[in-house]
């Protein structure tokens, strides 16, 4: 009889194979909700590594890079100091961990108010008004009646939370005084459930099945290790002789001694009639089986295996970078969508407690979670420097932004991303670019001097004959860099280690190039590049290896000479030290990270060829 296939109740049915009928084996599968008790959650977190990592890793990663405050320099320091005093970062991490484990937690914004049931008035918080921040879990913080007034900003939240304090006294807390985090939020807001429907589920609730399967598989594989090798001895008339108790005792004693002798000298003594063999269990496919179960856990927890398990990516050319980027993108979205709104009142109270007021231009941005390589940091720095040069004008082009505004923005950017260590101290000592620019009075006096009658001998000194210009600084601490190059296997270093500042075939009056002492040189004319910051070793021009590094002093000095009329006969300027022309594997070289001491500027004409 041919198969009878028909569509019944919007599903495919096969009466012969029973698919889609009441006798279909799959028809008996269904989902049921069995909530995990607090005791089960606590036991899983304290005794098993997978549940603990699933709880801790996203919570830790969400605060690992923390955030960057955007404000004036004198405002950022007290705000960060207030954050450290209250341990805001640690409190948020603790609250996130407990929310993920228990289904909900909150941070109490402690201002010292007597009546915690009243709404928190942020505008009344003055300097030092934020006293403490306390983490409370849903196990001690009981939700009250849910606010159902749609005109209220607290719609969907409990009107008050109840906390049992010392002496069994009950304290009511208004939701405006809490930073509320939930685990897995419930999908349906059922008014009939009341306060029981407020807190979410533990994140372990939806992944516990996958965790148990992986743990069970690992435990069964571990038990097989004891069965990895079994000795089998065939004894004639063994079963028939077991009826004798004396035989039982003697055979146990005999094979105990035989096994002992085998362990001592590797010799097994047997009767001529007896047979001996070994059976070994194969574990060849078991690692793949366990990996599959762990990958299921990774997918259920929404954490890449490279992060959850700490294992290297599998497959040819696999790096795991795309998985981690997707994971960090999701966490970044969670910071914006979940954490920022939840922490709004705490942040407003923090700013007022740190500054005594609320400047409108103070805000923060979450720091990037994806850590850049040294090459990527150098590329970003170079891009910022090129953009700054374009905005500052030069080569006959007017500036697109005021120099003082551009200088302050660059200083804030480089301090925040850490690309120029020690920049703040250097700015305090030497001043900003805007402070080094001539004032309008100085420019007017300079123009008047140019229009004045200049004696011939003075004019000759001020207006030198234009010539091509090559400006460099020789490396002073050559021995340190040579020692590093030797350790990295870089052969045949060029004899004159130096840094080029400008290479201009266009003739220029050298006097107009100015004095390098205005750009960080000490009284002896030397310039020290402090240790650290982005550095890479890459091919450059006819050099197979060049040490590239970041230096705002060299970049701005180069820009100053270009503004004075010089050209730069290369595509773009990047401070570097040429190392060798011999072929080397630059990918295997760890960049030099120590200080670089450069001698005074040397002015020469360009020598073609």
Secondary structure, DSSP 8 states (H G I E B T S, - for coil): ----EEEETTEEEETTTTBTSTT-GGGG---------HHHHHHHHHH-HHHHHHHHHHHHHHHHS-EEEES-HHHHHHHHHHHHHHTHHHHHHHHHHHHHHHSEEEEEEE---S-TTS---GGG--TT---EEEEEETTTEEE-SB---TTSTTTTSBS-EEEE-GGG-EEEE-GGGEEEEESB--S---GGGGGGGTS-B-TTTTTHHHHHHHHHHHHHHHHHHTTSEEEEEE-TTHHHHTT-HHHHHHHHHHHHHHHHHHHHHS-----TT-EEEEEE---TTHHHHHHHHHHHHHHHHT--HHHHT-----STT--SHHHHHHHHHHHHHHIIIIIHHHTHHHHHHHHHHHHSS--TT-EEEE--SS---HHHHHHHHHHHHHHHHHHH-BTTB--SS-HHHHHHHHHHHHHHHTSSTTHHHHHHHH--HHHHS--HHHHHHHHHHHHS---HHHHHHHS---EEEEEEEEES-HHHHHHHHHHTT--S--SS-EEEEEEEEEEE-GGGG--GGGGT--TTS-EEE-S-S-EEEEEETTEEEEEEE--HHHHHHHHHHHHTT----SSS---EEEEESS---GGG-----S-EEEEEEEEE-----
